[in-house]
Amino acid sequence: METRSAKLYEEAVKYIPGGVNSPVRACGSVDSFPLFISHAKGSKITSVDGVEYIDFVESWGPMLLGHAHPEVTKAVQAAIERGTSFGAPCEDELVLAKMVCEALPSVEMVRMVSSGTEATMSALRLARAYTGRNKMIKFDGGYHGHGDAFLAAAGSGVATFSVPGTPGVPDAVVSETLIAPYNDLNAVEELFKQHGNDIAAVFAEPAAGNMGLIIPEPEFLPGLRSLCDKYGALLVLDEVITGFRVSYSGAQGHYGVKPDLTTMGKIIGGGMPVGAFGGRREIMQMLSPTGPVYQAGTLSGNPVAMAAGIATLKVLQKSDYPALASKVENFCQNLEAIFAKKGVQVCINRLASMFTIFLTGQKVKDFASAKTSDLAMLSKLYKGFRERGVYVAPSGFEVSMVSFAHTDEDFARTLSALEDIKL
């Protein structure tokens, strides 16, 4: 059934490390080989073997409108005809920048880059320059891209593959990274008490997405804001996953928390490679050429990517976020009922159009509790879904994504597949 994917993977490992260009795709943690995708439309992806799957990965988040949305496709095709890259400013850079600034409450200026990793690396450099400090706080299991300073206690693929430490990263770099458990304000305050004069920033996902979905406790984000204000550090919210997905104003708008800097990616590129970081004007103006902090990128503000982002945000402005969240809530309740009928302990965290299935009997509120999920059973669940035409993330530490293109039939077929899987 997946013969051609298997053959392509066998060939790919000869030329690409692990056969993939991003580690989680290898599917090793679920004892499988990766699917090679031929094309996608709406809520479905189709493998090179011609098998169609209901897609709950959504390219790891960008495809909130579904795949190949006609408005986005039209905008991209028109942009390509004008040229794929200029290495010079284009009007669409300004249009998308204004849309981002108008949408996110904290963002007064924004700079486009080409990936979420590039956005977080640049935001850290900027925070250090602005504060004149070196250290940062991040959270155990939090993943902010593969920049050196962030690869201490990282989640996502790092957690999936149990990579020990951070090979290739100097000890001196990681020594500037301080770690606290997610949702633990006391631990954060203790770090500030010990290192407050040298902490440049706290980096946090407003809802963690790379140890599985972790919802912030009500006091957590406001508490981080207060601690940063008290000790003179910047609060940086990593909205690469949550930006424009939790709401059009991001998770910061949803939770009513105003960071100093925000990192973005995924949705603002409409499926094209895009990242961005933005925030208070006085901070952002420290970037070259107006300030001394150097950051650059040949493909930053790429005209095709900008066109895709503009088209995506225009559709999202008119989209019914609460209705989609309600569908996901109902779907998760039905999933819980089926697991209960099977006698399987489960904790399904959900927020807006995101959810994660943790196969554990305890509440999952941080990376330690996320790791109590039964990974062997998750592997069975992944294989069972895949055999029945449902495509989910090949990791227990990723978030399942739902798009506006998902239908009631998609949800019903997924629930039917779960009923049929023997765990």
Secondary structure, 3 states (H helix, E strand, C coil): CCHHHHHHHHHHCCCCHHHCCCHHHHCHHHCCCCCCEEEEEECEEEECCCCEEEECCHHHCCCCCCECCHHHHHHHHHHHHHCCCCCCCCHHHHHHHHHHHHHCCCCCEEEEECCHHHHHHHHHHHHHHHHCCCEEEEECCCCCCCCHHHCCCCCHHHHHCCCCCCCCCCHHHHCCEEEECCCCHHHHHHHHHHHHHHEEEEEECCCECCCCCECCCCCHHHHHHHHHHHHCCEEEEECCCCECCCECCHHHHHHCCCCCEEEEEHHHHCCCCCEEEEECHHHHCCECCCCCECCCCCCCCCHHHHHHHHHHHHHHHCCCHHHHHHHHHHHHHHHHHHHHHHCCCCEEEEECCEEEEECCCCCCCCHHHHCCCCHHHHHHHHHHHHHCCEECCCCCCCCEECCCCCCHHHHHHHHHHHHHCCC
